[in-house]
Amino acid sequence: MGVELNPPALDEIEISIFGPGYGESIAIHVCCGDWILIDSCIDQESKLPAPIAYFRKLGIDPEKAVRQVIATHWHDDHVRGIADLLDKCKTAEFVLSGALRTEEFFKVVMLGQKAYKSVSGPGTDEMSRVFEILKGRNKKKLASADKVLWKRTATAGSGEVPVEVWSLSPSDDSITRALAAIAFILPTELAPIRRVADLSPNHAAVVVWVKVGDQRILLGSDLEETNEGWTTILSSTTRPDGAASVFKIPHHGSKTAHHADVWTKMLHTVSFAALTPFVRGSVRLPTQGDVTRITALSQNAFATASPVSRRKRRDPAVEKTIREIVKSIHTVPLSTGQVRFRRITSTESSVWEVSLINGASKLSECLTG
């Protein structure tokens, strides 16, 4: 039996997490018709940015409803379609990591736009289009540790509902290291052009904290942990207080983004968690070990899609010929999975309702094989 797709009530919080197996996007209804969108992936059926495809089904006009579009970092699986997303959200403010603030990053993007193959790619192509869109808007904000990105108080139901959207990262040190890495990419007159490499570990991603009434939501992006990422957030004395009841698990559930204290110090004992899997070539996230670790921490953990790439068996000779021609093979799911959390703010006894859409499932049911 399918899930009925209807817009949330004005006094209802919604967190929808989209992920087809390669890509991630989040849409948050913070009450009273206001939405925050984080990152972008492509809906496999409509070929539109996933939140836009969802809004069409709900009858929501993104030009009127979306207050902010946040790009947590410039990896391809988080920014595919983000230029189209921003273009359709014409009144929205654009937020990007403070690590992407300088002229150096702009130059990298422009190099990609000018067809320097070594720096060109989907990530830089999307960001170059974003920069073109922003030329006609004076609506850009940089995210950094413990910064309020957006706030307002609205009337929902019988009372006022305060809303705050915070960035918890990147830290000053992470920004400094990321900018140094970006500067290193830039070619000089005598030096060869260097390839744009993903920053690893990822400490420049924007972790988002949302407060709606008495509810907190922690959205972990792809922030990794090597005594700097999550450790820095946990040790901060200026981050917002409280414990989150919904957690978007960072970096597709990978152990590189795990910090035990996040689960004990930043989340409620009984919290809801969700992740988007990563299926690309030989890489599968989460691993079976990741699934075991996360489900031991939360009985209410979900995945937007299976981390297993299921392909139809071919004749061995045909398979051999294909592998001689292409570097890697991966199967893109036919639909974009969605984990949707909803909760009424105006009723103290309300609880989170979870809907699993287009193949999303409990994480405990995911087998990585």
Buried (B, 14 or more C-beta within 10 A) or exposed (E): EEEEEEBBBBBBBBBBBBBBBBBBBBBBBBBBBBBBBBBBBBBBEBEBBBBBBBBBEBEBEBEEBBBBBBBBBBBBBBBBBBBBBBBBBBEBBBBBBBBBBBEBBBBBBBBBBEEBEBBBBBBBBBBBBBBEBBEEEEBEBBBBBBBEBBEBEBEBBEEEBEBBBBBBBBBEEBBEBBBEBBBEBBBEEEEEBEEBEEBEBBBBBBBBBBBBBEBBBBBBBBBBBEEBBBBBBBEBEEBBEBEBBBBBBBBBBBBBBBBEEBBEEBBBEEBBBBBBBBBBEEBBBBBEEBBEBBBEBBEBBBBBBBBBBEEEEEEEEEEEEEEEEEEEEBEBBEBBBBBBBBBBBBEEEBEBEBBBBBBBBBBBEBEBE
